[in-house]
């Protein structure tokens, strides 16, 4: 959800379609895959543009975000392009590097 929050900061119109992934919330791969297939079928049937972000695409996160931005622009988005500054870098840093140390008791 942190990444969704960050994307909403960059692109206020961003609305995540689903935060569920295979095996989440007790689901099985098959049930999740079937739900995904059905959901994407509905998008196509209703001519709703969507971008699928896969593990393969996330091997190059900046390129993926740029592709999503281009898709949004193609659908009429007029906001600024994403910025890849310190906040972006923190998404890929080790947790210990971005979490504040605990308070002394």
Backbone bond lengths (Angstrom), bond angles and torsions (degrees), N, CA, C in turn:
res aa  C-N    CA-C-N  psi(-1)  N-CA   C-N-CA  omega(-1)  CA-C   N-CA-C  phi
1 X - - - 1.441 - - 1.530 112.20 -
2 X 1.338 117.67 -25.31 1.461 120.13 178.46 1.515 109.75 -59.97
3 X 1.333 116.70 -43.79 1.471 118.96 -179.71 1.518 111.14 -63.51
4 X 1.345 117.60 -37.40 1.464 120.07 176.60 1.519 110.23 -62.16
5 X 1.333 116.30 -41.61 1.459 120.68 179.41 1.525 110.26 -62.79
6 X 1.320 117.13 -43.06 1.454 120.94 -179.69 1.524 110.29 -65.28
7 X 1.329 117.12 -43.08 1.465 119.41 177.67 1.526 110.97 -62.18
8 X 1.344 117.14 -37.60 1.464 118.65 177.42 1.518 110.88 -64.66
9 X 1.349 117.99 -32.54 1.455 120.68 176.77 1.522 110.43 -65.69
10 X 1.343 116.57 -41.63 1.468 120.66 179.93 1.514 111.98 -75.01
11 X 1.324 115.07 -42.75 1.455 121.03 -175.48 1.531 107.91 -126.75
12 X 1.346 118.23 89.98 1.461 120.39 -174.16 1.530 114.44 -54.88
13 X 1.318 117.85 -26.10 1.460 120.64 -179.39 1.525 112.43 -79.93
14 X 1.348 117.18 -6.35 1.459 121.81 -177.47 1.518 110.55 -63.11
15 X 1.304 116.09 130.81 1.460 122.66 173.93 1.515 107.29 -133.78
16 X 1.336 118.61 113.35 1.459 118.78 179.13 1.517 110.67 -63.90
17 X 1.311 116.21 137.02 1.462 121.01 179.82 1.513 109.52 -73.11
18 X 1.304 116.26 -44.09 1.449 119.90 -177.20 1.509 109.31 -158.23
19 X 1.323 116.45 138.83 1.457 119.03 176.04 1.521 110.27 -103.04
20 X 1.320 116.52 5.44 1.458 120.42 -179.49 1.514 110.37 -83.83
21 X 1.290 114.53 146.58 1.451 120.05 176.44 1.507 108.76 -133.01
22 X 1.306 117.37 170.59 1.453 120.23 179.55 1.526 111.42 -54.54
23 X 1.309 115.36 130.24 1.456 120.76 176.89 1.517 114.48 85.12
24 X 1.335 118.80 -0.93 1.461 119.41 -179.31 1.518 110.47 -82.19
25 X 1.297 115.13 153.51 1.468 122.54 176.22 1.519 112.52 54.17
26 X 1.300 117.76 34.96 1.451 120.99 176.66 1.513 115.10 77.18
27 X 1.327 117.05 4.33 1.460 118.84 -179.90 1.524 110.18 -78.20
28 X 1.298 115.64 162.03 1.455 119.87 176.29 1.515 108.52 -100.88
29 X 1.310 115.93 163.17 1.464 120.50 177.94 1.526 110.12 -56.44
30 X 1.326 117.57 -45.30 1.471 121.37 -176.78 1.524 111.14 -62.79
31 X 1.330 117.48 -45.24 1.468 118.82 -178.08 1.521 111.08 -67.60
32 X 1.335 117.06 -37.46 1.459 120.27 178.36 1.526 110.21 -68.02
33 X 1.326 116.94 -43.00 1.464 120.42 179.57 1.526 110.67 -61.99
34 X 1.329 117.18 -41.66 1.465 120.75 178.93 1.528 110.29 -64.31
35 X 1.317 117.07 -43.22 1.464 120.30 178.18 1.525 110.46 -62.51
36 X 1.335 117.16 -40.82 1.462 120.76 178.35 1.523 110.88 -62.64
37 X 1.310 116.76 -46.28 1.470 120.98 179.88 1.516 110.22 -58.90
38 X 1.324 116.84 -45.29 1.466 120.98 179.89 1.531 111.10 -64.44
39 X 1.321 116.45 -42.22 1.468 119.78 -179.40 1.526 110.47 -63.26
40 X 1.348 117.58 -46.12 1.457 120.13 -179.18 1.527 111.41 -67.08
41 X 1.327 116.79 -32.58 1.459 120.21 176.08 1.536 109.77 -61.44
42 X 1.325 117.09 -41.80 1.466 120.78 177.97 1.524 111.46 -64.91
43 X 1.337 117.26 -39.58 1.466 119.61 176.89 1.523 110.30 -59.19
44 X 1.339 115.97 -47.24 1.466 119.38 -179.50 1.527 111.29 -64.20
45 X 1.319 116.92 -43.34 1.458 121.13 -178.87 1.527 111.03 -59.95
46 X 1.328 116.93 -35.81 1.467 121.59 -178.57 1.526 113.04 -96.20
47 X 1.326 115.96 12.86 1.471 121.39 -179.50 1.525 112.14 51.68
48 X 1.327 116.32 42.41 1.452 122.33 178.41 1.526 108.65 -97.24
49 X 1.318 114.89 122.08 1.465 119.17 179.89 1.526 109.75 -69.69
50 X 1.296 116.08 141.71 1.462 121.30 175.86 1.516 109.29 -152.61
51 X 1.307 114.82 154.23 1.459 121.65 176.33 1.518 107.24 -120.43
52 X 1.299 117.01 130.40 1.454 120.88 176.62 1.525 108.79 -93.12
53 X 1.322 115.11 126.63 1.458 120.85 177.38 1.521 106.86 -106.69
54 X 1.305 114.87 112.02 1.460 121.12 -177.07 1.525 110.04 -107.67
55 X 1.308 114.77 168.60 1.460 120.10 176.40 1.534 110.05 -58.04
56 X 1.326 115.84 -39.16 1.472 120.38 178.34 1.531 110.86 -60.86
57 X 1.323 116.76 -46.37 1.467 119.73 -179.87 1.520 111.61 -64.68
58 X 1.337 117.00 -33.30 1.457 119.96 -177.82 1.526 112.64 -74.40
59 X 1.326 117.33 0.14 1.464 118.93 171.56 1.525 109.85 -66.89
60 X 1.326 115.88 -20.46 1.461 121.97 175.42 1.532 107.77 -131.02
61 X 1.335 116.83 78.95 1.461 120.56 -173.79 1.528 114.64 -59.36
62 X 1.325 117.55 -40.98 1.468 118.89 179.91 1.522 111.16 -62.07
63 X 1.324 116.45 -44.81 1.463 120.37 179.35 1.531 110.31 -61.75
64 X 1.328 116.57 -38.30 1.462 120.82 179.76 1.520 110.65 -64.92
65 X 1.328 116.99 -46.09 1.467 120.25 179.01 1.524 110.00 -63.19
66 X 1.324 117.53 -39.34 1.471 120.36 177.77 1.525 111.07 -64.06
67 X 1.339 117.26 -39.58 1.473 120.39 176.52 1.521 110.83 -62.32
68 X 1.324 116.49 -42.01 1.468 120.26 179.27 1.522 109.92 -65.00
69 X 1.325 116.72 -41.41 1.461 119.48 177.85 1.529 110.73 -60.62
70 X 1.337 116.85 -44.02 1.466 120.07 178.45 1.535 111.10 -61.21
71 X 1.321 116.95 -38.89 1.472 120.53 178.04 1.527 110.55 -65.06
72 X 1.331 116.74 -40.58 1.463 120.04 177.84 1.528 111.19 -64.19
73 X 1.331 116.33 -42.41 1.466 121.12 178.26 1.526 109.87 -61.36
74 X 1.327 116.63 -41.24 1.472 120.78 179.40 1.533 111.24 -62.41
75 X 1.342 116.05 -24.47 1.476 120.72 179.82 1.527 111.94 -96.48
76 X 1.335 117.23 7.53 1.453 119.81 175.15 1.520 116.46 108.21
77 X 1.317 118.44 -0.65 1.466 120.76 178.35 1.513 109.47 -63.66
78 X 1.341 117.01 130.87 1.465 121.15 -177.74 1.523 112.75 -115.77
79 X 1.317 117.04 10.58 1.458 120.66 -178.53 1.513 112.11 -78.21
80 X 1.318 114.96 178.34 1.461 119.70 -177.76 1.519 112.16 -72.39
81 X 1.309 116.20 158.21 1.467 119.05 175.21 1.529 109.45 -71.31
82 X 1.317 117.20 162.84 1.467 119.48 179.12 1.523 111.28 -65.88
83 X 1.318 114.67 151.80 1.460 121.19 175.62 1.519 107.53 -110.42
84 X 1.305 115.71 140.85 1.462 120.72 -177.59 1.531 109.64 -114.07
85 X 1.315 115.99 67.55 1.463 121.11 -178.15 1.521 112.24 -99.83
86 X 1.336 115.27 -144.96 1.466 121.34 -176.70 1.524 112.09 -62.68
87 X 1.320 116.50 -40.77 1.466 120.00 -179.48 1.524 110.18 -60.18
88 X 1.311 116.35 -44.06 1.468 120.72 177.79 1.528 110.13 -60.34
89 X 1.317 116.78 -48.46 1.468 120.85 -178.60 1.529 110.79 -59.23
90 X 1.336 117.14 -35.11 1.463 120.31 -178.68 1.526 112.14 -65.65
91 X 1.328 117.31 -24.63 1.468 120.18 178.96 1.518 112.05 -65.55
92 X 1.317 116.51 -25.95 1.459 120.92 -175.10 1.529 112.38 -112.24
93 X 1.323 116.29 6.18 1.465 120.95 178.76 1.528 109.37 -83.05
94 X 1.324 116.85 158.55 1.466 119.28 174.45 1.535 109.60 -59.00
95 X 1.310 117.40 143.64 1.466 121.88 -177.52 1.528 110.82 -53.74
96 X 1.322 117.40 -42.48 1.464 120.98 -178.66 1.530 111.97 -58.96
97 X 1.319 117.15 -26.72 1.468 120.64 -178.22 1.525 112.35 -78.38
98 X 1.323 118.41 -19.42 1.465 120.44 -175.87 1.526 114.35 -116.37
99 X 1.324 117.80 -11.33 1.459 120.80 179.88 1.519 108.99 -89.99
100 X 1.321 115.17 134.80 1.464 119.32 177.94 1.512 110.66 -68.86
101 X 1.326 116.76 141.69 1.470 118.45 178.07 1.523 110.23 -64.14
102 X 1.333 116.58 150.45 1.464 121.46 179.23 1.525 111.48 -66.20
103 X 1.319 115.02 156.34 1.472 119.88 178.16 1.509 110.60 -75.36
104 X 1.295 114.06 146.86 1.473 118.47 177.32 1.524 109.02 -70.83
105 X 1.313 116.79 138.32 1.475 120.47 -177.86 1.490 112.06 -85.34
